[in-house]
Amino acid sequence: MSERGGREAQEYAAKLKAEIDAHTEEIHNLEAIAQRVRGFREAAEPKDAIDVLVLLESLQIDFPVEYYRYKLQQLVPSLLQPALLQTFAHWEPLQVGIGRESDA
């Protein structure tokens, strides 16, 4: 192999290594995001809207590229659903006197 061919092969190998390193970092970041979201969903204590916003804000700060690339804000409905179900489980909007003392 000529000197030029050897140099080109080294440059190509370096370029491939850089791409592999970038993909490895992205995979690591995606695994970290998945672990945080999974931990949030599996937590024993009930979550509310503020908890969801704090999680999303931390993901946006810690993983800005992935947050926008994978549109992680779309997780809001699925993360909020359990809190909303719990909040409205016993809500009866047509029942009179809920939360007030009765006049009788």
N, C-alpha and C positions, 0 to 999 in steps of 0.2 A: 504494500500500500504506500502510496506517495505521501510526502509530508503534508501536502494540501488536503488529500483525502483523510488523513489521520486527524488533522485539525478540524475538518468539517464534521467528522464523526464525534470528536470530543465536544464540539459546540452543540451538536444535535443531542448528545447524551446529557449535557448540562441543561439544555432547554427542557428535555423530557423530565429530568429530575426536578426542575423548578415547577413544572406542571403537576407532577405527582405530589410534591410538597404542598402546593396550593390546594389540591383536592383533598389531601389528608387533613389539612387544617379545616377545610369546609365540612368534611365528614365529622371531625371532632366537635365543631361548633353545633352542627345539627343534632348530634347525640346529646350534647349538653342542653340544648333547647328542649329536646324531647324529654329528657330526664326532669327538667324543671316543671314542664307542663304536666307530666305524669305525676310527679310529687304533689303538685297543686291539686290535681283531681283526686288523688288518693288520700289526701290529708283528712284526719278524723274530724277536726273542727269545721263547722260550717263556714262557707266563704260568702262574702257580700260583694257588691259592685266595686267598692274601694279596693278590696283584695285583688280583684281581677285587674283593675287599672294599675295597681302597684306591680303586679307580675308583668303586665305588658310593657310598662315603662322600663322595668329592669331589663327585659329582653331587648327593647329598642336601644337602650344605652349600651348593653354588653355585646349585642350582636346586630349592629345597625345594617350591615349588608344583607344578612339573612332575613332580618325583620322585613325589609322592603322587598327583597327578591321573592320571598315566599309568602308575602302578604299576611304576616302573622296576626294582624289586627282582625282577620277573619275568624280568629278563635273566640272572639268575644261572645257570640251567641251560645256556643257550646259550653263555655266556661261560666257564663251567667245563668244558664238554665237551672241548675240545682238551687241556686240562691233564690231565684224568682219563684220557683215551685214551692220552696219552703216559706217564703214570704207570703204568698197568696194561698197557701193550702187551706187556711181557715177563714179566708176573707169572704164575706157575704155582703156585697155592696147594696143589696136591696133590703137587707134587714135593718129596721129602724132601731136606734138607740145603742148601737155598738159604739163603745168607747165614751158614752155619755151616761150620766145618771138619768134614770127615768123620772118623769114628772109625777108619776103616780105614787 
